[in-house]
Amino acid sequence: MATLSVRMDDEVKNAFDAFCESVGLTPSAAVNLFAKMTLRENRIPFDIKGSSDPYWNKSNLAYLRKSVAEIEAGHYQAHDLIEDD
């Protein structure tokens, strides 16, 4: 067996350790699962995105810019806020 050393922030390591424990894995087993899935799929086994917040994706930003431009041009209709009970 080989040993792999990984550097990470203490906060990330502590959170990762806690997560692994909560799902019944050791951190070593979780990293091994990641490595095996990467090799099996020949890719990182999850999507890597620039932001973890889907609000900031390209299509939503384009829609927001368009909406702001319409408001600035005076093309909008004010509505009352309807609260869900």
N, CA, C and O atoms as a Tinker XYZ file with bonds, in Angstrom:
   340  protein
     1  N      0.837000   -1.188000    0.000000    73     2
     2  CA     0.000000    0.000000    0.000000    64     1     3
     3  C      0.880000    1.247000    0.000000    63     2     4     5
     4  O      1.898000    1.303000    0.689000    81     3
     5  N      0.473000    2.244000   -0.781000    73     3     6
     6  CA     1.185000    3.512000   -0.842000    64     5     7
     7  C      0.487000    4.525000    0.057000    63     6     8     9
     8  O     -0.678000    4.349000    0.412000    81     7
     9  N      1.192000    5.566000    0.416000    73     7    10
    10  CA     0.640000    6.639000    1.233000    64     9    11
    11  C      0.567000    7.907000    0.403000    63    10    12    13
    12  O      1.506000    8.242000   -0.319000    81    11
    13  N     -0.552000    8.610000    0.508000    73    11    14
    14  CA    -0.755000    9.878000   -0.182000    64    13    15
    15  C     -0.949000   10.948000    0.881000    63    14    16    17
    16  O     -1.826000   10.819000    1.736000    81    15
    17  N     -0.153000   11.989000    0.839000    73    15    18
    18  CA    -0.319000   13.112000    1.772000    64    17    19
    19  C     -0.958000   14.265000    1.025000    63    18    20    21
    20  O     -0.576000   14.580000   -0.102000    81    19
    21  N     -1.937000   14.892000    1.664000    73    19    22
    22  CA    -2.663000   16.001000    1.043000    64    21    23
    23  C     -2.677000   17.166000    2.025000    63    22    24    25
    24  O     -2.941000   16.983000    3.213000    81    23
    25  N     -2.394000   18.350000    1.526000    73    23    26
    26  CA    -2.468000   19.546000    2.368000    64    25    27
    27  C     -3.824000   20.209000    2.165000    63    26    28    29
    28  O     -4.291000   20.361000    1.036000    81    27
    29  N     -4.451000   20.603000    3.275000    73    27    30
    30  CA    -5.703000   21.352000    3.198000    64    29    31
    31  C     -5.851000   22.179000    4.460000    63    30    32    33
    32  O     -5.208000   21.913000    5.476000    81    31
    33  N     -6.698000   23.177000    4.381000    73    31    34
    34  CA    -6.964000   24.027000    5.541000    64    33    35
    35  C     -7.498000   23.184000    6.692000    63    34    36    37
    36  O     -8.216000   22.208000    6.477000    81    35
    37  N     -7.144000   23.566000    7.910000    73    35    38
    38  CA    -7.622000   22.841000    9.087000    64    37    39
    39  C     -9.149000   22.785000    9.136000    63    38    40    41
    40  O     -9.729000   21.752000    9.471000    81    39
    41  N     -9.790000   23.898000    8.800000    73    39    42
    42  CA   -11.258000   23.957000    8.837000    64    41    43
    43  C    -11.872000   22.969000    7.842000    63    42    44    45
    44  O    -12.846000   22.286000    8.162000    81    43
    45  N    -11.307000   22.895000    6.648000    73    43    46
    46  CA   -11.804000   21.964000    5.631000    64    45    47
    47  C    -11.592000   20.527000    6.097000    63    46    48    49
    48  O    -12.487000   19.693000    5.963000    81    47
    49  N    -10.414000   20.236000    6.644000    73    47    50
    50  CA   -10.114000   18.884000    7.113000    64    49    51
    51  C    -11.077000   18.471000    8.217000    63    50    52    53
    52  O    -11.608000   17.360000    8.195000    81    51
    53  N    -11.304000   19.353000    9.180000    73    51    54
    54  CA   -12.211000   19.023000   10.285000    64    53    55
    55  C    -13.627000   18.768000    9.780000    63    54    56    57
    56  O    -14.286000   17.828000   10.225000    81    55
    57  N    -14.097000   19.604000    8.852000    73    55    58
    58  CA   -15.437000   19.410000    8.288000    64    57    59
    59  C    -15.505000   18.122000    7.485000    63    58    60    61
    60  O    -16.504000   17.405000    7.549000    81    59
    61  N    -14.446000   17.819000    6.724000    73    59    62
    62  CA   -14.403000   16.582000    5.932000    64    61    63
    63  C    -14.386000   15.360000    6.840000    63    62    64    65
    64  O    -15.091000   14.385000    6.581000    81    63
    65  N    -13.586000   15.406000    7.904000    73    63    66
    66  CA   -13.555000   14.307000    8.872000    64    65    67
    67  C    -14.948000   14.068000    9.460000    63    66    68    69
    68  O    -15.403000   12.929000    9.567000    81    67
    69  N    -15.616000   15.161000    9.839000    73    67    70
    70  CA   -16.953000   15.050000   10.428000    64    69    71
    71  C    -17.946000   14.478000    9.421000    63    70    72    73
    72  O    -18.768000   13.630000    9.767000    81    71
    73  N    -17.867000   14.942000    8.173000    73    71    74
    74  CA   -18.765000   14.409000    7.143000    64    73    75
    75  C    -18.535000   12.917000    6.960000    63    74    76    77
    76  O    -19.482000   12.131000    6.957000    81    75
    77  N    -17.277000   12.533000    6.809000    73    75    78
    78  CA   -16.957000   11.113000    6.596000    64    77    79
    79  C    -17.496000   10.262000    7.739000    63    78    80    81
    80  O    -18.079000    9.202000    7.510000    81    79
    81  N    -17.301000   10.726000    8.965000    73    79    82
    82  CA   -17.808000    9.986000   10.124000    64    81    83
    83  C    -19.327000    9.864000   10.068000    63    82    84    85
    84  O    -19.881000    8.823000   10.420000    81    83
    85  N    -20.003000   10.929000    9.625000    73    83    86
    86  CA   -21.469000   10.917000    9.588000    64    85    87
    87  C    -22.027000    9.923000    8.572000    63    86    88    89
    88  O    -23.162000    9.467000    8.708000    81    87
    89  N    -21.232000    9.588000    7.555000    73    87    90
    90  CA   -21.695000    8.623000    6.546000    64    89    91
    91  C    -20.999000    7.267000    6.688000    63    90    92    93
    92  O    -21.140000    6.392000    5.833000    81    91
    93  N    -20.248000    7.107000    7.776000    73    91    94
    94  CA   -19.648000    5.817000    8.067000    64    93    95
    95  C    -18.383000    5.494000    7.282000    63    94    96    97
    96  O    -18.073000    4.322000    7.066000    81    95
    97  N    -17.661000    6.500000    6.861000    73    95    98
    98  CA   -16.412000    6.300000    6.125000    64    97    99
    99  C    -15.257000    6.936000    6.884000    63    98   100   101
   100  O    -15.447000    7.848000    7.688000    81    99
   101  N    -14.077000    6.444000    6.618000    73    99   102
   102  CA   -12.882000    7.153000    7.062000    64   101   103
   103  C    -12.501000    8.122000    5.953000    63   102   104   105
   104  O    -12.881000    7.907000    4.802000    81   103
   105  N    -11.771000    9.171000    6.260000    73   103   106
   106  CA   -11.296000   10.055000    5.200000    64   105   107
   107  C    -10.479000    9.304000    4.150000    63   106   108   109
   108  O    -10.570000    9.604000    2.960000    81   107
   109  N     -9.692000    8.344000    4.581000    73   107   110
   110  CA    -8.895000    7.544000    3.646000    64   109   111
   111  C     -9.793000    6.773000    2.677000    63   110   112   113
   112  O     -9.520000    6.720000    1.478000    81   111
   113  N    -10.867000    6.177000    3.206000    73   111   114
   114  CA   -11.796000    5.437000    2.342000    64   113   115
   115  C    -12.478000    6.372000    1.351000    63   114   116   117
   116  O    -12.683000    6.003000    0.195000    81   115
   117  N    -12.834000    7.584000    1.792000    73   115   118
   118  CA   -13.490000    8.549000    0.902000    64   117   119
   119  C    -12.553000    8.967000   -0.228000    63   118   120   121
   120  O    -12.978000    9.062000   -1.379000    81   119
   121  N    -11.282000    9.217000    0.089000    73   119   122
   122  CA   -10.316000    9.597000   -0.946000    64   121   123
   123  C    -10.093000    8.430000   -1.903000    63   122   124   125
   124  O     -9.959000    8.639000   -3.109000    81   123
   125  N    -10.050000    7.204000   -1.382000    73   123   126
   126  CA    -9.913000    6.024000   -2.242000    64   125   127
   127  C    -11.113000    5.875000   -3.174000    63   126   128   129
   128  O    -10.947000    5.532000   -4.344000    81   127
   129  N    -12.322000    6.130000   -2.663000    73   127   130
   130  CA   -13.515000    6.085000   -3.524000    64   129   131
   131  C    -13.405000    7.109000   -4.646000    63   130   132   133
   132  O    -13.708000    6.811000   -5.801000    81   131
   133  N    -12.968000    8.324000   -4.297000    73   131   134
   134  CA   -12.786000    9.369000   -5.301000    64   133   135
   135  C    -11.787000    8.913000   -6.370000    63   134   136   137
   136  O    -12.053000    9.050000   -7.564000    81   135
   137  N    -10.641000    8.370000   -5.945000    73   135   138
   138  CA    -9.613000    7.930000   -6.896000    64   137   139
   139  C    -10.128000    6.814000   -7.802000    63   138   140   141
   140  O     -9.883000    6.832000   -9.008000    81   139
   141  N    -10.831000    5.856000   -7.236000    73   139   142
   142  CA   -11.343000    4.730000   -8.034000    64   141   143
   143  C    -12.400000    5.187000   -9.030000    63   142   144   145
   144  O    -12.408000    4.737000  -10.175000    81   143
   145  N    -13.298000    6.084000   -8.600000    73   143   146
   146  CA   -14.320000    6.591000   -9.529000    64   145   147
   147  C    -13.685000    7.420000  -10.639000    63   146   148   149
   148  O    -14.109000    7.344000  -11.792000    81   147
   149  N    -12.665000    8.214000  -10.293000    73   147   150
   150  CA   -11.966000    9.018000  -11.297000    64   149   151
   151  C    -11.354000    8.119000  -12.357000    63   150   152   153
   152  O    -11.472000    8.397000  -13.550000    81   151
   153  N    -10.706000    7.051000  -11.934000    73   151   154
   154  CA   -10.083000    6.126000  -12.882000    64   153   155
   155  C    -11.122000    5.353000  -13.687000    63   154   156   157
   156  O    -10.939000    5.138000  -14.885000    81   155
   157  N    -12.204000    4.935000  -13.044000    73   155   158
   158  CA   -13.249000    4.180000  -13.742000    64   157   159
   159  C    -13.924000    5.028000  -14.812000    63   158   160   161
   160  O    -14.180000    4.551000  -15.918000    81   159
   161  N    -14.212000    6.287000  -14.483000    73   159   162
   162  CA   -14.924000    7.170000  -15.410000    64   161   163
   163  C    -13.980000    7.972000  -16.305000    63   162   164   165
   164  O    -14.416000    8.613000  -17.261000    81   163
   165  N    -12.695000    7.932000  -15.991000    73   163   166
   166  CA   -11.675000    8.671000  -16.725000    64   165   167
   167  C    -11.972000   10.169000  -16.763000    63   166   168   169
   168  O    -11.760000   10.838000  -17.774000    81   167
   169  N    -12.468000   10.675000  -15.634000    73   167   170
   170  CA   -12.788000   12.089000  -15.466000    64   169   171
   171  C    -13.012000   12.347000  -13.989000    63   170   172   173
   172  O    -13.158000   11.406000  -13.209000    81   171
   173  N    -13.043000   13.610000  -13.599000    73   171   174
   174  CA   -13.440000   13.955000  -12.234000    64   173   175
   175  C    -14.918000   13.566000  -12.118000    63   174   176   177
   176  O    -15.721000   13.984000  -12.952000    81   175
   177  N    -15.296000   12.780000  -11.108000    73   175   178
   178  CA   -16.657000   12.236000  -11.056000    64   177   179
   179  C    -17.741000   13.202000  -10.573000    63   178   180   181
   180  O    -18.761000   12.767000  -10.038000    81   179
   181  N    -17.532000   14.486000  -10.754000    73   179   182
   182  CA   -18.543000   15.485000  -10.437000    64   181   183
   183  C    -18.234000   16.738000  -11.243000    63   182   184   185
   184  O    -17.117000   16.915000  -11.729000    81   183
   185  N    -19.234000   17.608000  -11.380000    73   183   186
   186  CA   -19.042000   18.848000  -12.129000    64   185   187
   187  C    -18.245000   19.836000  -11.294000    63   186   188   189
   188  O    -18.501000   20.008000  -10.103000    81   187
   189  N    -17.281000   20.480000  -11.927000    73   187   190
   190  CA   -16.510000   21.524000  -11.271000    64   189   191
   191  C    -17.003000   22.843000  -11.837000    63   190   192   193
   192  O    -16.899000   23.090000  -13.039000    81   191
   193  N    -17.533000   23.679000  -10.977000    73   191   194
   194  CA   -18.110000   24.941000  -11.412000    64   193   195
   195  C    -17.351000   26.089000  -10.784000    63   194   196   197
   196  O    -16.752000   25.942000   -9.719000    81   195
   197  N    -17.377000   27.225000  -11.444000    73   195   198
   198  CA   -16.691000   28.405000  -10.944000    64   197   199
   199  C    -17.293000   28.950000   -9.670000    63   198   200   201
   200  O    -16.608000   29.603000   -8.883000    81   199
   201  N    -18.545000   28.689000   -9.466000    73   199   202
   202  CA   -19.201000   29.175000   -8.265000    64   201   203
   203  C    -20.153000   28.108000   -7.769000    63   202   204   205
   204  O    -20.834000   27.453000   -8.557000    81   203
   205  N    -20.196000   27.940000   -6.474000    73   203   206
   206  CA   -21.097000   26.940000   -5.918000    64   205   207
   207  C    -22.529000   27.458000   -5.832000    63   206   208   209
   208  O    -23.445000   26.699000   -5.517000    81   207
   209  N    -22.723000   28.725000   -6.106000    73   207   210
   210  CA   -24.044000   29.322000   -6.034000    64   209   211
   211  C    -24.653000   29.391000   -7.434000    63   210   212   213
   212  O    -24.181000   30.167000   -8.264000    81   211
   213  N    -25.707000   28.585000   -7.720000    73   211   214
   214  CA   -26.296000   28.570000   -9.059000    64   213   215
   215  C    -26.909000   29.901000   -9.472000    63   214   216   217
   216  O    -27.183000   30.114000  -10.653000    81   215
   217  N    -27.127000   30.796000   -8.519000    73   215   218
   218  CA   -27.681000   32.110000   -8.835000    64   217   219
   219  C    -26.787000   32.853000   -9.821000    63   218   220   221
   220  O    -27.280000   33.635000  -10.634000    81   219
   221  N    -25.476000   32.618000   -9.757000    73   219   222
   222  CA   -24.528000   33.374000  -10.551000    64   221   223
   223  C    -24.148000   32.686000  -11.856000    63   222   224   225
   224  O    -23.119000   33.028000  -12.438000    81   223
   225  N    -24.948000   31.719000  -12.342000    73   223   226
   226  CA   -24.598000   31.071000  -13.614000    64   225   227
   227  C    -24.806000   32.043000  -14.777000    63   226   228   229
   228  O    -25.493000   33.054000  -14.633000    81   227
   229  N    -24.210000   31.730000  -15.926000    73   227   230
   230  CA   -24.196000   32.653000  -17.071000    64   229   231
   231  C    -25.589000   33.029000  -17.554000    63   230   232   233
   232  O    -25.854000   34.200000  -17.824000    81   231
   233  N    -26.479000   32.057000  -17.664000    73   231   234
   234  CA   -27.806000   32.372000  -18.200000    64   233   235
   235  C    -28.598000   33.245000  -17.227000    63   234   236   237
   236  O    -29.332000   34.136000  -17.653000    81   235
   237  N    -28.456000   32.997000  -15.929000    73   235   238
   238  CA   -29.161000   33.833000  -14.958000    64   237   239
   239  C    -28.594000   35.253000  -14.938000    63   238   240   241
   240  O    -29.345000   36.224000  -14.836000    81   239
   241  N    -27.273000   35.371000  -15.035000    73   239   242
   242  CA   -26.672000   36.708000  -15.089000    64   241   243
   243  C    -27.124000   37.474000  -16.326000    63   242   244   245
   244  O    -27.377000   38.676000  -16.253000    81   243
   245  N    -27.226000   36.789000  -17.455000    73   243   246
   246  CA   -27.689000   37.437000  -18.680000    64   245   247
   247  C    -29.132000   37.920000  -18.505000    63   246   248   249
   248  O    -29.470000   39.025000  -18.930000    81   247
   249  N    -29.977000   37.102000  -17.885000    73   247   250
   250  CA   -31.367000   37.478000  -17.639000    64   249   251
   251  C    -31.433000   38.683000  -16.704000    63   250   252   253
   252  O    -32.217000   39.605000  -16.929000    81   251
   253  N    -30.607000   38.672000  -15.652000    73   251   254
   254  CA   -30.586000   39.791000  -14.714000    64   253   255
   255  C    -30.145000   41.086000  -15.392000    63   254   256   257
   256  O    -30.728000   42.143000  -15.154000    81   255
   257  N    -29.112000   41.003000  -16.240000    73   255   258
   258  CA   -28.638000   42.196000  -16.956000    64   257   259
   259  C    -29.731000   42.749000  -17.869000    63   258   260   261
   260  O    -29.927000   43.961000  -17.956000    81   259
   261  N    -30.439000   41.844000  -18.546000    73   259   262
   262  CA   -31.529000   42.252000  -19.431000    64   261   263
   263  C    -32.639000   42.923000  -18.609000    63   262   264   265
   264  O    -33.176000   43.954000  -19.013000    81   263
   265  N    -32.973000   42.343000  -17.472000    73   263   266
   266  CA   -34.014000   42.915000  -16.616000    64   265   267
   267  C    -33.625000   44.289000  -16.109000    63   266   268   269
   268  O    -34.453000   45.199000  -16.097000    81   267
   269  N    -32.371000   44.455000  -15.686000    73   267   270
   270  CA   -31.893000   45.751000  -15.203000    64   269   271
   271  C    -31.961000   46.786000  -16.327000    63   270   272   273
   272  O    -32.371000   47.924000  -16.101000    81   271
   273  N    -31.562000   46.395000  -17.524000    73   271   274
   274  CA   -31.607000   47.322000  -18.671000    64   273   275
   275  C    -33.044000   47.749000  -18.955000    63   274   276   277
   276  O    -33.295000   48.915000  -19.258000    81   275
   277  N    -33.983000   46.817000  -18.860000    73   275   278
   278  CA   -35.393000   47.158000  -19.088000    64   277   279
   279  C    -35.903000   48.119000  -18.021000    63   278   280   281
   280  O    -36.621000   49.069000  -18.331000    81   279
   281  N    -35.534000   47.877000  -16.773000    73   279   282
   282  CA   -35.953000   48.764000  -15.681000    64   281   283
   283  C    -35.365000   50.156000  -15.884000    63   282   284   285
   284  O    -36.059000   51.163000  -15.743000    81   283
   285  N    -34.072000   50.198000  -16.218000    73   283   286
   286  CA   -33.419000   51.492000  -16.433000    64   285   287
   287  C    -34.037000   52.250000  -17.602000    63   286   288   289
   288  O    -34.019000   53.481000  -17.624000    81   287
   289  N    -34.583000   51.521000  -18.573000    73   287   290
   290  CA   -35.235000   52.151000  -19.722000    64   289   291
   291  C    -36.691000   52.499000  -19.416000    63   290   292   293
   292  O    -37.397000   53.035000  -20.271000    81   291
   293  N    -37.138000   52.195000  -18.196000    73   291   294
   294  CA   -38.504000   52.530000  -17.802000    64   293   295
   295  C    -39.545000   51.508000  -18.216000    63   294   296   297
   296  O    -40.742000   51.782000  -18.126000    81   295
   297  N    -39.121000   50.336000  -18.669000    73   295   298
   298  CA   -40.050000   49.287000  -19.101000    64   297   299
   299  C    -40.251000   48.270000  -17.978000    63   298   300   301
   300  O    -39.641000   47.201000  -17.961000    81   299
   301  N    -41.134000   48.644000  -17.033000    73   299   302
   302  CA   -41.425000   47.723000  -15.949000    64   301   303
   303  C    -42.778000   48.063000  -15.376000    63   302   304   305
   304  O    -43.333000   49.132000  -15.630000    81   303
   305  N    -43.301000   47.131000  -14.593000    73   303   306
   306  CA   -44.569000   47.358000  -13.916000    64   305   307
   307  C    -44.380000   46.953000  -12.460000    63   306   308   309
   308  O    -43.977000   45.824000  -12.183000    81   307
   309  N    -44.663000   47.853000  -11.532000    73   307   310
   310  CA   -44.521000   47.568000  -10.108000    64   309   311
   311  C    -45.637000   46.637000   -9.658000    63   310   312   313
   312  O    -46.775000   46.742000  -10.117000    81   311
   313  N    -45.298000   45.733000   -8.763000    73   311   314
   314  CA   -46.259000   44.788000   -8.203000    64   313   315
   315  C    -46.137000   44.783000   -6.688000    63   314   316   317
   316  O    -45.066000   45.040000   -6.138000    81   315
   317  N    -47.244000   44.488000   -6.019000    73   315   318
   318  CA   -47.194000   44.313000   -4.573000    64   317   319
   319  C    -46.585000   42.955000   -4.268000    63   318   320   321
   320  O    -46.735000   42.010000   -5.043000    81   319
   321  N    -45.897000   42.862000   -3.138000    73   319   322
   322  CA   -45.316000   41.619000   -2.693000    64   321   323
   323  C    -46.408000   40.703000   -2.178000    63   322   324   325
   324  O    -47.199000   41.104000   -1.324000    81   323
   325  N    -46.466000   39.495000   -2.677000    73   323   326
   326  CA   -47.445000   38.520000   -2.222000    64   325   327
   327  C    -46.698000   37.512000   -1.365000    63   326   328   329
   328  O    -45.833000   36.790000   -1.861000    81   327
   329  N    -47.027000   37.462000   -0.083000    73   327   330
   330  CA   -46.348000   36.554000    0.830000    64   329   331
   331  C    -47.103000   35.244000    0.919000    63   330   332   333
   332  O    -48.333000   35.215000    0.965000    81   331
   333  N    -46.346000   34.165000    0.943000    73   331   334
   334  CA   -46.920000   32.826000    1.053000    64   333   335
   335  C    -47.136000   32.515000    2.532000    63   334   336   337
   336  O    -46.231000   32.678000    3.350000    81   335
   337  N    -48.332000   32.070000    2.860000    73   335   338
   338  CA   -48.627000   31.755000    4.280000    64   337   339
   339  C    -48.070000   30.445000    4.701000    63   338   340
   340  O    -48.233000   30.046000    5.854000    81   339
